[in-house]
Every structure is written in C-alpha cells, then in structure tokens.
Amino acid sequence: MPSKPPPVSEYERKRLETIAKNKALLRNLALDAAATGLAPTKTRAKPTTRNTKTKRKAAPKVKEEAPAPRRVSMRLRGVVADSEVAKRKAEEDVEERRQFEQAKRRRVTGDLKVEDILTNGQSWDGTGNFLRGVQPAKPYERTFDAEAGKKHSDKEVKALIERLSGLELWKDVSPADIKVTPERVYSLTFHPTAEKALVFAGDKLGSLGIFDGSQEIEDPDDWEPQITTMKLHSRTISALHCVPADPKSLYSASYDSTIRRLDIEKGVAVEVYAPTDTTAEEGVSQIQISGSNPSIVYFTTLQGRFGIHDTRTPAKKTPPTELYQLSEKKIGGFSVSLPNPDLMATASLDRTLRLWDLRKLVGKGSERTPYFMGEHENRLSVSSAMFNYAGQVTTASYDDTVKIYDFGSILSSASIGTDLTPEQMEPSAVIPHNNQTGRWVTMQPQWQLNPQDNIQRLCIGSMNRFVDIYSSTGVQLAQLGGDGISAVPAVAQFHPSMDWVGAATASGKLCLWM
C-alpha cells in the first residue's frame, strides 16, 4: 500500500494559493497586453554555435497597400458633439470606411500574367495583336482621307469613293433638329421606294418614329420636322424590316416577345407572332421576312432560339411556329441567305459565327435543330451577321473588328448536310474598327440590299461620330459626317437601292445623308 502524503500545514496551503493567484493575474495581464498590441514581440534565439552555415531566408517583399482611414476624435477635429456637423462627419467616416473595404476586396496584389488569367481556353501570343491599331474614340477626328481614296487604281472603286464621299446631310439641317424617337434608337430602316427617303426608327421603349424626307423647309429658322410617332410595342423595338415585294408593310420585332406588321396604308398594326404560352415569353432580337415568300417570318430570341413562323397557318389547326434552340446565349444577329434561302448564319454572345442548313433537321423532340454546317470562333462576342446577294456575310465583334466571310461559291454548290472545313469558315477580310460601344450604343454593319452598280458595300457607325462605308473586300469608300452630330450615329442603314444613308443616335436624333 502506498503511504499517504504528509498533511499540508496551514502556512504552506496559503503560500500555494498566493502563487496560483499571482500566476493567474500575470496571465490575464499578458492577454490584455496582446489584445491592445502592447505585448513584446517574440525574437528567435541566436544559434549557440558560431561556425554554423545556416542563413536565415529573406522574407518575401510584400506590396504596400494604402492605409485604412484613421479615426480621429471629434474633440481633436474641433467639432461640437451632437451637432449637425458632427452627424455629417460621422456619416462621411462610415462612407469612407465602406469604400475602402470595397476597394480592398476588389484589389489583387502583385503582378498578374495574362497567360494565367485568360479564360475559356484562350491563348496569348505575347504581342497584343488583337488591338490591330484601333485607337480610343476621338470625336470628329477623321480616319479616312477621301481625297487620297479618289486616287484608287480601280476605276469603279474610285468612282464609288467620289460619289459616296459627296453625300451631304439632308438639306443642311442639323441632326439635333430631327428627333425621330423619344428615346434611344435600337433599329432603323428605309422604305424601299426610290421616290423619297422614308425612314422608320424604333426606340428603347417601343415607340416607332417615321420621318418623311420629302417635306419642304420654308423658313429654316422656324422649321419643325414633321415626324409621326406611335407606341407600337410595350418594350424595345429590336428590329424593323421592309419587304420590296410587300411595300405597304413594315414588320417590327420587340423584346415584348411579339412581331407586328404595320399596314402603312390602312394604319393598322397586326400581331403576326406572339408566344402561345405566356409563361415562356422570350424577347425577339432579330427578324427577317422571306423574299420569295413574305408569309414566312424568320426570327431569333434573347434566349438563343431560332423560329420559323408561317402567317398563313391557323393557330388552332397546326402550330404555325417552329422553334429550335441553337445557342445557350443570346443570338444578337442572324441572316437567311438571299441567293439561297435554305442556308442561314447566326451570331451569338458565345463568340461564334455559325452556318446552318434549313433543309435538314437533326435530333429529336426539343433537341431538334437545323443541320450545323460549321462555325468560326472569335476572340469576343459577335453582335451581328448579315448576308448580301453575293453570298457574303459581315459581322461585328467586340474584338474591335468587322469581318467579311465569302461563302458565295461554297453555298451555291452545297448539297444537303454539307460540312464546312475550318479553312472555309475563315474570313476573307478583317477590318480594324472600334466596336467598344459600351451599354448605351448599338453598332452593326449593314449591307446595301440592291446597289444599282452591283458593287457590294456596307455601312457601320463610327465611335468618332461618323458613318464608315466599306466595300466587300474591306476597302474604305467613305466616311460620312457633318455639323451638328453631337453623338455617335450608331444605328446606320443603307437605302436598299439609292445612295442614301440614315443613322440614329442614343438620344433619338436622325442623321440623313443624300
């Protein structure tokens, strides 16, 4: 049996209690000092051996950050407590601290290599080649010398440069005086008549403005433009389309999910298309009417779907609309080939231009789509795609380029289910063009539908507040401007056959060159 420890005397017991209390007190003092930052920092003991070869590693350099705003008492700042000034100072301190914390969360310290932060499997060639010489927007600074262009070796191109560069603003009237819509213009088109310039413009809130270029100006100082405005849709009018075969009709598409046909003679806007299921409404981003059969309406949606709607088919008997999911993201532009209406091009936020064969459907059920022929991937998203009668497609991309693809010879002989090679999908011309429009401007290149001289050309708004015109080979033909253009004439459009160009700004002002 182990022996019991001897009893502790009263004196020894009190001594041990005092020692324990002192230790507890010292421990609490040390904790308080550490909390207030007064505790001494720990230092590493020096090695006892002098001849050691071990060296301490240098600490990595830390990038200095801006210090947080320091708090200073109201008394030291000379502010009376509980006064209006004191309350205002307190609110300013809170806001300053909040902004500092937000900036700190956003900031990433240290250098970043582009190769490490590129996404979607992109690569970097180390040269910044994608800039292609495009400079920031410089209002009213011309980037095209018309006089130099008139010396072009090609006689046809030379004559076209001279003719288009000679276009002037309509009757010398400032665009600031022609407010064609109440809000920002999203879509614009000409009526196909060659007797007068009749311009239609659709705006952000669903208003349609109509400007008649044949009106006379008796007194320029007391002149107000005659503009017809109507509330055609409840949301943005994203596209307008006139058909030469049906000149009395104007088709409009809107983000309110509907397509309407305005009968210009009768003054009636007929609802051509609306989704049957109101819970599945999708904004319509673009439309095109079949040139050979005006009863067929093609359209795309903000949810990446493509639709074919037959206006002759009663909805009660057979579903008149076929819908196909072609992209997971918005289809910003599409075009059915004019020489071959069985083929179609789409441009999407997924950075691709794609070609489709409408003669063949693949897949089953909701996954059924037209036959996919091929695609070309851009560095950034593509906002438009448009065919001309020569079988060429033009696109605008946020990589600051306007591209032209020549599919004329390929598509004319394409059989059903043809697969195009990557080489066949490459653009034939790449035009450097500042497309950094931001959220307030929309720019898309537009071909002239039926040029009288059969020379294919396109127009697109310029961030320098001009309208640029290019040939189908990428040669610049003109740069249209004038006095009174106070904003980017972004939404630009050719008349189908005449040398007239219309363009509208984010403030609803119309520029018309004739």
TORTOR-183255 format. One line per 4 residues: their letters; for each residue x negated, y negated, z of C-alpha. Coordinates in nm, 4 decimals, always signed. Example, Ala and Ser with C-alpha at 12.3 -4.5 7.8 and 13.67 -1.06 7.14 Angstrom:
<pts>
as) -1.2300/+0.4500/+0.7800; -1.3670/+0.1060/+0.7140
</pts>
This chain:
<pts>
mpsk) +0.0000/+0.0000/+0.0000; -0.1462/-0.3419/-0.0901; -0.1991/-0.5720/+0.2002; +0.0236/-0.8813/+0.2365
pppv) -0.1432/-1.2215/+0.1701; -0.2074/-1.4186/+0.4848; +0.0601/-1.6748/+0.5724; +0.0000/-2.0302/+0.4389
seye) -0.0353/-2.2927/+0.7013; +0.1834/-2.5999/+0.7057; -0.1111/-2.8221/+0.6149; -0.2068/-2.6064/+0.3109
rkrl) +0.1531/-2.5993/+0.1865; +0.1802/-2.9798/+0.1930; -0.1567/-3.0117/+0.0171; -0.0437/-2.7839/-0.2724
etia) +0.2839/-2.9756/-0.3100; +0.0941/-3.3054/-0.3308; -0.1354/-3.1642/-0.6025; +0.1657/-3.0441/-0.8047
knka) +0.3375/-3.3836/-0.7785; +0.0226/-3.5648/-0.8938; -0.0138/-3.3349/-1.1959; +0.3481/-3.3905/-1.2903
llrn) +0.3041/-3.7670/-1.2612; -0.0088/-3.7657/-1.4790; +0.1678/-3.5519/-1.7403; +0.4594/-3.7955/-1.7578
lald) +0.2229/-4.0919/-1.7882; +0.0393/-3.9233/-2.0748; +0.3678/-3.8589/-2.2581; +0.4736/-4.2218/-2.2167
aaat) +0.1392/-4.3455/-2.3458; +0.1588/-4.1227/-2.6533; +0.5110/-4.2442/-2.7282; +0.4030/-4.6071/-2.7168
glap) +0.0811/-4.5499/-2.9158; -0.1485/-4.6295/-2.6203; -0.2941/-4.2812/-2.5799; -0.6650/-4.2479/-2.6736
tktr) -0.7326/-4.0613/-2.9996; -0.8993/-3.7242/-2.9744; -1.2545/-3.7002/-3.1050; -1.4309/-3.3878/-3.2172
akpt) -1.7296/-3.2859/-3.0033; -2.0636/-3.3146/-3.1765; -2.2388/-2.9863/-3.2550; -2.4937/-2.8985/-2.9901
trnt) -2.7454/-2.7720/-3.2464; -2.9295/-3.0499/-3.4274; -3.0556/-2.8472/-3.7214; -2.7092/-2.7385/-3.8401
ktkr) -2.6461/-2.7820/-4.2153; -2.2710/-2.8130/-4.1885; -2.1421/-3.1504/-4.3085; -1.8054/-3.2972/-4.2441
kaap) -1.5899/-3.3258/-4.5586; -1.4939/-3.6743/-4.6601; -1.1255/-3.7485/-4.6069; -0.9287/-3.7933/-4.9281
kvke) -0.8584/-4.1527/-5.0203; -0.5003/-4.2496/-4.9614; -0.3430/-4.5129/-5.1785; -0.2480/-4.8090/-4.9645
eapa) +0.1213/-4.8867/-4.9534; +0.2912/-5.2139/-4.8859; +0.3524/-5.2529/-4.5120; +0.7067/-5.2388/-4.3851
prrv) +0.8666/-5.5704/-4.2958; +0.7617/-5.6639/-3.9418; +1.0223/-5.7600/-3.6859; +0.9726/-6.0986/-3.5235
smrl) +1.1867/-6.2140/-3.2341; +1.4371/-6.4936/-3.2760; +1.2636/-6.6893/-2.9980; +0.9307/-6.6918/-3.1848
rgvv) +1.1085/-6.7982/-3.5047; +1.2798/-7.0816/-3.3210; +1.6336/-6.9533/-3.3832; +1.9019/-7.0067/-3.1218
adse) +2.0624/-6.6807/-3.0088; +2.4277/-6.6073/-3.1046; +2.4265/-6.8867/-3.3659; +2.5331/-6.8595/-3.7319
vakr) +2.1682/-6.8920/-3.8310; +2.0816/-6.6002/-3.6028; +2.3511/-6.3828/-3.7585; +2.2348/-6.4706/-4.1084
kaee) +1.8717/-6.3935/-4.0184; +1.9757/-6.0591/-3.8731; +2.1632/-5.9689/-4.1902; +1.8631/-6.0676/-4.4026
dvee) +1.6367/-5.8472/-4.1882; +1.8683/-5.5478/-4.2331; +1.8865/-5.6004/-4.6106; +1.5077/-5.6426/-4.6391
rrqf) +1.4520/-5.3216/-4.4454; +1.7061/-5.1341/-4.6599; +1.5407/-5.2462/-4.9839; +1.2004/-5.1440/-4.8513
eqak) +1.3248/-4.7966/-4.7612; +1.4860/-4.7551/-5.1042; +1.1654/-4.8601/-5.2785; +0.9667/-4.6202/-5.0644
rrrv) +1.1913/-4.3296/-5.1592; +1.1598/-4.4120/-5.5302; +0.7870/-4.4552/-5.5362; +0.5456/-4.1754/-5.6261
tgdl) +0.1910/-4.2492/-5.5163; -0.1167/-4.1584/-5.7163; -0.1747/-4.1229/-6.0886; +0.0555/-3.9051/-6.2991
kved) -0.0482/-3.7211/-6.6135; +0.2045/-3.7264/-6.8937; +0.1457/-3.3552/-6.9589; +0.2649/-3.2805/-6.6051
iltn) +0.5876/-3.4814/-6.6170; +0.7191/-3.4050/-6.9669; +1.0431/-3.2064/-6.9590; +1.2271/-2.9653/-7.1887
gqsw) +0.9077/-2.8003/-7.3059; +0.7795/-3.1093/-7.4874; +0.4140/-3.1664/-7.5573; +0.1887/-3.4729/-7.5613
dgtg) -0.0750/-3.5276/-7.8281; -0.2565/-3.7901/-7.6222; -0.2190/-4.0690/-7.8793; +0.1237/-4.2160/-7.8076
nflr) +0.2072/-4.1568/-8.1737; +0.5812/-4.1780/-8.1151; +0.5619/-4.5585/-8.0855; +0.4901/-4.5840/-8.4579
gvqp) +0.4079/-4.9531/-8.4332; +0.7536/-5.0552/-8.3120; +0.7304/-5.3733/-8.1059; +0.9705/-5.5185/-7.8472
akpy) +1.2606/-5.7190/-7.9847; +1.1668/-6.0745/-8.0809; +1.4805/-6.2715/-8.1675; +1.4697/-6.4401/-8.5106
ertf) +1.1203/-6.3087/-8.5946; +1.1363/-6.1527/-8.9400; +0.9660/-5.8219/-9.0050; +1.0258/-5.8230/-9.3818
daea) +0.8881/-6.0669/-9.6421; +1.1427/-6.0909/-9.9215; +0.9009/-6.2804/-10.1499; +0.6408/-6.0063/-10.1173
gkkh) +0.9094/-5.7443/-10.1802; +1.0074/-5.9114/-10.5053; +0.6651/-5.8152/-10.6421; +0.7504/-5.4441/-10.6191
sdke) +0.6219/-5.2379/-10.9127; +0.9568/-5.0622/-10.9657; +1.1780/-5.2925/-11.1734; +1.5038/-5.1531/-11.0324
vkal) +1.3844/-5.1906/-10.6735; +1.2512/-5.5398/-10.7491; +1.5875/-5.6479/-10.8921; +1.7714/-5.4998/-10.5947
ierl) +1.5468/-5.6814/-10.3472; +1.6092/-6.0112/-10.5246; +1.9851/-5.9560/-10.5291; +2.0309/-5.8352/-10.1716
sgle) +1.7888/-6.0889/-10.0235; +2.0012/-6.3599/-10.1845; +2.3124/-6.2729/-9.9796; +2.4239/-6.5553/-9.7520
lwkd) +2.6633/-6.5906/-9.4613; +3.0264/-6.6295/-9.5646; +3.0956/-6.9884/-9.6729; +2.8159/-7.1121/-9.4480
vspa) +3.0382/-7.0586/-9.1434; +2.8638/-6.9812/-8.8154; +2.9409/-6.6312/-8.6826; +3.0101/-6.7970/-8.3470
dikv) +3.3320/-6.9320/-8.5045; +3.4604/-6.5896/-8.6146; +3.5581/-6.3917/-8.3060; +3.7172/-6.0907/-8.4686
tper) +3.7955/-5.8945/-8.1475; +3.8434/-5.9905/-7.7815; +3.5753/-5.7501/-7.6559; +3.2604/-5.5721/-7.7739
vysl) +3.2882/-5.4255/-8.1239; +3.2351/-5.0482/-8.1420; +3.3438/-4.9794/-8.5012; +3.3715/-5.1731/-8.8275
tfhp) +3.4699/-5.1020/-9.1861; +3.5689/-5.2717/-9.5116; +3.8847/-5.2128/-9.7097; +3.7818/-5.0567/-10.0448
taek) +3.9382/-5.3364/-10.2518; +3.6902/-5.5427/-10.4543; +3.9267/-5.8409/-10.4862; +3.8398/-5.9815/-10.1424
alvf) +3.6428/-5.8973/-9.8300; +3.8924/-5.7459/-9.5869; +3.7169/-5.6426/-9.2638; +3.8529/-5.4248/-8.9821
agdk) +3.6861/-5.4118/-8.6385; +3.7710/-5.2030/-8.3309; +3.6644/-5.3040/-7.9804; +3.5948/-5.1588/-7.6372
lgsl) +3.9488/-5.1917/-7.5015; +4.1363/-5.0582/-7.8043; +4.2074/-5.3806/-7.9946; +4.1898/-5.3925/-8.3743
gifd) +4.0862/-5.7186/-8.5419; +4.1477/-5.7886/-8.9131; +3.9632/-6.0681/-9.0952; +4.0570/-6.1760/-9.4479
gsqe) +3.7577/-6.3181/-9.6319; +3.9755/-6.4837/-9.8969; +4.1066/-6.7572/-9.6644; +4.0158/-7.1127/-9.7556
iedp) +3.8474/-7.3781/-9.5405; +3.9900/-7.7257/-9.5979; +3.8248/-7.9067/-9.3079; +3.5180/-7.7284/-9.1620
ddwe) +3.5336/-7.9469/-8.8501; +3.8944/-7.8497/-8.7786; +3.8961/-7.4902/-8.9008; +4.0110/-7.1867/-8.7066
pqit) +3.9785/-6.8423/-8.8639; +4.2979/-6.6509/-8.9352; +4.2454/-6.3212/-8.7539; +4.5099/-6.0563/-8.6947
tmkl) +4.4640/-5.8708/-8.3642; +4.6643/-5.5740/-8.2384; +4.6367/-5.3337/-7.9449; +4.6076/-5.0122/-8.1416
hsrt) +4.4742/-4.7832/-7.8664; +4.4539/-4.7808/-7.4882; +4.0775/-4.7237/-7.4858; +3.7713/-4.7820/-7.7061
isal) +3.8208/-4.7572/-8.0833; +3.5175/-4.5448/-8.1625; +3.5639/-4.5121/-8.5407; +3.7512/-4.6666/-8.8339
hcvp) +3.7897/-4.5060/-9.1744; +3.9436/-4.6163/-9.5060; +4.0036/-4.3724/-9.7902; +3.9740/-4.5032/-10.1507
adpk) +4.2411/-4.2528/-10.2551; +4.4840/-4.3999/-9.9989; +4.4053/-4.7750/-9.9890; +4.7109/-4.8716/-9.7848
slys) +4.5988/-4.6613/-9.4862; +4.3458/-4.7262/-9.2118; +4.2515/-4.4384/-8.9806; +4.1285/-4.5062/-8.6289
asyd) +3.9874/-4.2797/-8.3567; +3.9695/-4.3608/-7.9881; +3.8361/-4.2476/-7.6529; +4.2042/-4.2160/-7.5512
stir) +4.1950/-3.8801/-7.7409; +4.4169/-3.9912/-8.0296; +4.3790/-4.0574/-8.4021; +4.6159/-4.3036/-8.5687
rldi) +4.6922/-4.4025/-8.9273; +4.7839/-4.7670/-8.9728; +5.0062/-4.8276/-9.2735; +4.8880/-5.1752/-9.3769
ekgv) +5.1919/-5.2414/-9.5972; +5.4589/-5.1251/-9.3530; +5.2780/-5.2362/-9.0376; +5.3274/-4.9027/-8.8616
avev) +5.0595/-4.7106/-8.6720; +5.1421/-4.3407/-8.6905; +4.9894/-4.0993/-8.4399; +4.8080/-3.8490/-8.6585
yapt) +4.6483/-3.6408/-8.3838; +4.6787/-3.6051/-8.0070; +4.5908/-3.3028/-7.7917; +4.8930/-3.0905/-7.7077
dtta) +4.7605/-3.0193/-7.3586; +4.7360/-3.3477/-7.1690; +4.5085/-3.1851/-6.9096; +4.2479/-3.1146/-7.1793
eegv) +4.2250/-3.4599/-7.3340; +3.8905/-3.5380/-7.4989; +3.7778/-3.8738/-7.6311; +3.7323/-3.8749/-8.0094
sqiq) +3.3860/-4.0005/-8.1036; +3.3992/-3.9982/-8.4875; +3.6368/-3.9239/-8.7772; +3.6205/-3.8601/-9.1495
isgs) +3.9014/-3.8097/-9.3985; +3.8562/-3.5625/-9.6802; +3.8014/-3.7488/-10.0064; +3.9589/-3.4729/-10.2139
npsi) +4.2487/-3.4116/-9.9715; +4.3499/-3.7085/-9.7493; +4.5721/-3.4781/-9.5452; +4.2649/-3.3160/-9.3842
vyft) +4.1171/-3.5083/-9.0909; +3.7774/-3.4095/-8.9502; +3.6736/-3.5367/-8.6058; +3.4331/-3.4809/-8.3164
tlqg) +3.4748/-3.5335/-7.9419; +3.2738/-3.6610/-7.6488; +3.2662/-3.3029/-7.5144; +3.0784/-3.1667/-7.8181
rfgi) +3.3710/-3.0189/-8.0115; +3.4476/-3.0418/-8.3835; +3.8047/-3.0444/-8.5077; +3.9859/-2.9989/-8.8390
hdtr) +4.3407/-3.1327/-8.8394; +4.5956/-3.0844/-9.1202; +4.8574/-3.3584/-9.1102; +5.0954/-3.1584/-9.3339
tpak) +5.1403/-2.8661/-9.0942; +5.4273/-2.8960/-8.8421; +5.3009/-2.8501/-8.4874; +5.5918/-2.6244/-8.3906
ktpp) +5.5210/-2.3623/-8.6568; +5.1432/-2.3296/-8.6771; +4.8775/-2.5042/-8.4677; +4.7637/-2.7766/-8.7110
tely) +4.4270/-2.8287/-8.5398; +4.1217/-2.6032/-8.5321; +3.8655/-2.6840/-8.2600; +3.5103/-2.5491/-8.2387
qlse) +3.2558/-2.6010/-7.9605; +2.9371/-2.6993/-8.1448; +2.7375/-2.8652/-7.8663; +2.7250/-2.8798/-7.4886
kkig) +2.6803/-3.2573/-7.5090; +2.8487/-3.5450/-7.6904; +2.8418/-3.5376/-8.0701; +2.7673/-3.9011/-8.1485
gfsv) +2.7939/-3.8701/-8.5236; +2.8881/-3.6221/-8.7934; +2.9486/-3.6221/-9.1658; +3.1033/-3.3821/-9.4122
slpn) +2.9006/-3.3702/-9.7333; +3.0601/-3.5859/-10.0035; +2.9403/-3.3802/-10.3037; +3.0068/-3.0514/-10.1223
pdlm) +3.2834/-3.0820/-9.8555; +3.2186/-2.7292/-9.7298; +2.8966/-2.8442/-9.5575; +2.8642/-3.0682/-9.2536
atas) +2.5931/-3.2402/-9.0461; +2.6188/-3.3263/-8.6740; +2.4006/-3.5411/-8.4476; +2.4090/-3.4941/-8.0737
ldrt) +2.2690/-3.6062/-7.7404; +2.0870/-3.2715/-7.7288; +1.8325/-3.4320/-7.9696; +1.9257/-3.2247/-8.2748
lrlw) +2.0497/-3.2775/-8.6286; +2.2355/-2.9621/-8.7326; +2.3841/-2.8354/-9.0578; +2.6988/-2.6181/-9.0681
dlrk) +2.8770/-2.4165/-9.3374; +3.2544/-2.4634/-9.3005; +3.3273/-2.1786/-9.5430; +3.2228/-1.9114/-9.2964
lvgk) +3.3257/-1.8659/-8.9319; +3.1294/-1.6535/-8.6868; +3.2085/-1.5366/-8.3346; +3.5400/-1.4507/-8.1732
gser) +3.8039/-1.6354/-7.9777; +3.6931/-1.9585/-7.8135; +3.3330/-1.8918/-7.9259; +3.4221/-1.9016/-8.2960
tpyf) +3.2252/-2.1683/-8.4884; +3.1286/-2.2561/-8.8469; +2.8117/-2.0884/-8.9688; +2.4987/-2.2551/-8.8324
mgeh) +2.2503/-2.3159/-9.1172; +1.9607/-2.4902/-8.9438; +1.8519/-2.7800/-8.7258; +1.5829/-3.0435/-8.6823
enrl) +1.4889/-3.1389/-8.3265; +1.3986/-3.4987/-8.2463; +1.1957/-3.6259/-7.9551; +1.5004/-3.8070/-7.8126
svss) +1.8757/-3.8014/-7.8691; +2.0289/-3.8668/-8.2121; +2.3205/-4.1088/-8.2308; +2.4409/-4.0727/-8.5900
amfn) +2.4421/-3.8576/-8.9031; +2.5859/-3.9610/-9.2392; +2.5850/-3.8032/-9.5870; +2.5705/-4.0015/-9.9110
yagq) +2.6808/-3.8833/-10.2540; +2.3246/-3.7764/-10.3402; +2.3256/-3.5163/-10.0614; +2.1002/-3.7164/-9.8292
vtta) +2.1597/-3.7579/-9.4541; +2.0470/-4.0558/-9.2486; +2.0136/-4.0528/-8.8701; +1.9108/-4.2930/-8.5944
sydd) +1.7247/-4.1631/-8.2909; +1.6134/-4.3173/-7.9637; +1.2579/-4.2220/-8.0565; +1.2652/-4.5534/-8.2495
tvki) +1.3051/-4.4051/-8.5960; +1.5590/-4.3967/-8.8750; +1.5196/-4.0665/-9.0609; +1.6339/-3.9656/-9.4081
ydfg) +1.6805/-3.5972/-9.4967; +1.7146/-3.4907/-9.8604; +1.9419/-3.1846/-9.8852; +2.0758/-3.2590/-10.2349
sils) +1.9058/-2.9806/-10.4281; +1.9309/-2.7345/-10.1380; +2.3009/-2.7724/-10.0619; +2.4127/-2.7838/-10.4242
sasi) +2.2986/-2.4247/-10.4712; +2.3556/-2.2968/-10.1172; +2.5565/-1.9774/-10.1000; +2.7816/-1.8867/-9.8080
gtdl) +2.5767/-1.8068/-9.4974; +2.2507/-1.9654/-9.6143; +1.9776/-2.0097/-9.3518; +1.7511/-2.3108/-9.3978
tpeq) +1.3843/-2.2927/-9.3009; +1.2234/-2.5440/-9.0623; +1.0392/-2.6909/-9.3616; +1.3677/-2.7505/-9.5440
meps) +1.5041/-2.9300/-9.2369; +1.2164/-3.1788/-9.2190; +1.2965/-3.5442/-9.3018; +1.1821/-3.6820/-9.6363
avip) +1.1321/-4.0343/-9.4939; +1.0781/-4.1692/-9.1424; +1.1335/-4.5435/-9.0945; +0.9996/-4.7096/-8.7760
hnnq) +1.2881/-4.9055/-8.6252; +1.3529/-5.0432/-8.2772; +1.6557/-4.8478/-8.1515; +1.6185/-4.9355/-7.7812
tgrw) +1.9655/-5.0830/-7.7668; +2.0474/-5.0174/-7.4021; +2.4075/-4.9761/-7.2914; +2.5509/-5.2939/-7.4457
vtmq) +2.4733/-5.2398/-7.8143; +2.5550/-4.9637/-8.0631; +2.3494/-4.9240/-8.3837; +2.3985/-4.6584/-8.6508
pqwq) +2.2668/-4.6542/-9.0102; +2.5409/-4.6540/-9.2752; +2.5095/-4.5647/-9.6428; +2.6891/-4.7656/-9.9077
lnpq) +2.9526/-4.5272/-10.0349; +2.9647/-4.6106/-10.4075; +2.6873/-4.8542/-10.5091; +2.7544/-4.9926/-10.8556
dniq) +2.3936/-4.9471/-10.9670; +2.3820/-4.5898/-10.8269; +2.0785/-4.6780/-10.6103; +2.1414/-4.5271/-10.2678
rlci) +2.0864/-4.7690/-9.9783; +2.1703/-4.8011/-9.6112; +2.2048/-5.0817/-9.3577; +2.1436/-5.0944/-8.9828
gsmn) +2.1427/-5.3719/-8.7237; +1.8117/-5.5128/-8.6016; +1.7237/-5.5988/-8.2423; +1.5638/-5.9177/-8.3812
rfvd) +1.9180/-6.0336/-8.4767; +1.9128/-5.9381/-8.8424; +2.0576/-5.6571/-9.0541; +1.7947/-5.4396/-9.2247
iyss) +1.8614/-5.2723/-9.5603; +1.6562/-4.9733/-9.6819; +1.6514/-4.7540/-9.9917; +1.6921/-4.3767/-9.9805
tgvq) +1.3107/-4.3422/-9.9908; +1.2586/-4.5703/-9.6899; +1.1627/-4.8880/-9.8801; +1.2985/-5.2034/-9.7167
laql) +1.5150/-5.4002/-9.9573; +1.6344/-5.6956/-9.7494; +1.6638/-5.8470/-9.4033; +1.9837/-6.0468/-9.3668
ggdg) +2.0090/-6.3301/-9.1154; +2.1272/-6.6875/-9.0819; +2.2024/-6.9725/-8.8466; +2.4412/-6.9179/-8.5583
isav) +2.3669/-6.5481/-8.4981; +2.3250/-6.5634/-8.1214; +2.3332/-6.1866/-8.0529; +2.2336/-5.8566/-8.2147
pava) +2.4621/-5.7839/-8.5159; +2.4581/-5.4202/-8.4179; +2.7614/-5.2597/-8.5835; +2.6753/-5.3054/-8.9523
qfhp) +2.8568/-5.1734/-9.2586; +2.8356/-5.1986/-9.6378; +3.1407/-5.2584/-9.8539; +3.1967/-4.9296/-10.0439
smdw) +3.1030/-5.0783/-10.3844; +3.0323/-5.4545/-10.3619; +2.7139/-5.6201/-10.2369; +2.8854/-5.7329/-9.9172
vgaa) +2.7622/-5.6544/-9.5680; +2.9534/-5.7010/-9.2434; +2.8153/-5.6771/-8.8909; +2.9572/-5.7486/-8.5454
tasg) +2.8099/-5.8239/-8.2038; +2.8775/-5.7182/-7.8468; +3.0730/-6.0410/-7.7955; +3.3127/-5.9644/-8.0820
klcl) +3.1631/-6.2132/-8.3320; +3.1599/-6.1246/-8.7030; +2.8723/-6.1834/-8.9472; +2.9665/-6.1506/-9.3135
wm) +2.7141/-6.1723/-9.5988; +2.8377/-6.2049/-9.9570
</pts>
